[in-house]
């Protein structure tokens, strides 16, 4: 009986949070500028692994309309677009956006692990990570500072093995 009350309470709470409107406005802003990609391959890899959060061409999956997943999805897209947005290339948001993006891929921080279960196409092989990081560096004129060699990509464990 107690389990039934807990379950009923959870269902009521889940239904109630659906009334919160945040995270359901899935209008993508206009594309106002785009980088000149160094290659079609870089553009393709970026499209597979990064575009949903780092462009104004987000594909909003079904779960992005159901709270609390809608809240988390909206926050991730808002943060991603504010840090690095290829659809508004040329805007002023900070120094070395492209340098940082290449570094995040090299360090295994992007795409984030929480994104990958729902987006298996975004999981990059070690070779694809190298290609993407090098392509971002070439596209955005990365300065080879900090000792990070082109081709050195760390996985989420912080080492350079191949997954």
C-alpha positions in Angstrom: 0.0 0.0 0.0 2.8 2.4 0.8 4.5 1.6 -2.5 1.3 2.4 -4.3 1.1 5.8 -2.6 4.7 6.6 -3.5 4.1 5.6 -7.1 0.9 7.7 -7.2 2.7 10.7 -5.8 5.5 10.3 -8.4 3.0 10.2 -11.2 1.2 13.3 -9.9 4.6 15.1 -9.5 5.6 14.1 -13.0 2.3 15.3 -14.4 2.6 18.6 -12.4 6.0 19.5 -13.7 4.8 19.3 -17.2 3.0 22.6 -16.5 6.4 24.4 -16.2 6.8 25.9 -19.7 10.7 26.1 -19.6 12.4 24.0 -22.3 9.7 23.7 -24.8 10.3 26.6 -27.1 12.1 24.7 -29.8 12.5 27.5 -32.3 16.0 27.7 -33.6 17.4 31.2 -34.1 18.4 32.3 -37.6 21.9 31.4 -38.9 23.7 34.7 -39.0 27.2 33.5 -40.0 29.1 30.3 -40.5 32.8 29.5 -40.5 34.6 28.4 -43.6 35.3 24.8 -42.8 38.7 23.4 -43.7 37.1 20.3 -45.2 33.8 18.6 -45.8 34.9 15.9 -43.3 35.3 18.4 -40.5 31.9 19.8 -41.2 30.4 16.3 -41.3 32.0 15.2 -38.0 31.0 18.5 -36.4 27.4 17.9 -37.6 27.3 14.4 -36.2 28.8 15.2 -32.8 28.4 18.9 -32.0 25.7 20.6 -34.1 22.8 20.0 -31.7 24.3 22.2 -29.0 26.8 24.3 -30.9 24.7 25.7 -33.7 21.2 27.2 -34.4 20.3 24.0 -36.3 19.4 21.9 -33.2 17.4 18.8 -33.9 15.0 18.6 -30.9 14.3 15.0 -30.0 10.9 13.8 -28.6 12.1 13.8 -25.0 13.0 17.5 -25.2 9.3 18.2 -24.8 8.9 16.2 -21.5 10.0 17.7 -18.2 12.5 17.3 -16.6 14.4 16.1 -19.7 13.2 19.3 -21.5 14.9 21.4 -18.8 18.2 19.7 -19.1 18.2 19.7 -22.9 17.4 23.4 -23.0 20.1 24.2 -20.5 22.7 22.2 -22.4 21.7 23.9 -25.7 21.7 27.4 -24.2 25.2 26.8 -22.6 26.6 25.2 -25.7 25.4 28.0 -28.0 26.7 30.7 -25.6 30.2 29.1 -25.5 30.6 28.1 -29.2 28.0 28.6 -31.9 29.0 28.1 -35.5 25.7 29.5 -36.7 26.6 32.9 -35.3 30.2 32.8 -36.3 31.9 36.1 -36.0 30.0 37.3 -32.9 32.1 38.4 -30.0 31.8 35.9 -27.1 35.3 35.5 -25.9 38.8 34.7 -27.1 39.8 31.7 -29.0 36.5 29.9 -29.3 37.9 27.5 -31.9 41.0 26.9 -29.9 38.9 25.9 -26.9 36.6 23.7 -29.0 39.6 21.7 -30.4 41.0 21.4 -26.9 37.7 20.1 -25.6 37.7 17.4 -28.3 41.3 16.5 -27.6 40.7 16.2 -23.9 37.7 13.9 -24.4 35.3 16.4 -22.9 33.3 16.8 -26.1 30.9 15.4 -27.0 29.8 14.9 -23.3 29.2 11.3 -22.2 25.7 12.1 -21.1 24.8 13.1 -24.7 26.0 9.8 -26.3 23.4 7.2 -25.1 20.5 9.1 -26.8 22.7 10.1 -29.8 24.9 7.1 -30.7 25.8 8.7 -34.1 27.8 11.3 -32.1 30.2 8.7 -30.6 33.4 9.3 -32.4 36.2 6.8 -32.8 39.7 7.8 -31.6 40.6 8.5 -35.3 37.5 10.6 -35.8 38.3 12.6 -32.6 41.8 13.3 -34.0 40.2 14.3 -37.4 37.7 16.6 -35.7 40.2 18.3 -33.4 42.6 18.8 -36.2 39.8 20.1 -38.5 38.7 22.5 -35.8 42.2 23.7 -35.3 42.6 24.2 -39.1 39.2 25.9 -39.5 39.7 28.2 -36.5 43.5 28.8 -36.7 44.3 27.2 -33.4 47.5 28.3 -31.8 49.5 25.2 -30.8 50.0 26.4 -27.2 50.0 24.4 -24.1 52.0 21.5 -25.5 48.9 19.8 -26.9 50.2 18.1 -30.1 48.0 17.8 -33.0 46.7 14.3 -33.0 46.9 13.9 -29.2 43.4 13.1 -28.1 42.6 12.1 -24.5 39.6 10.0 -23.6 37.3 10.6 -20.6 39.9 8.8 -18.4 42.5 11.4 -19.3 44.8 9.1 -21.2 45.4 8.6 -24.9 44.2 5.1 -25.4 41.7 4.1 -28.1 38.5 3.9 -26.0 
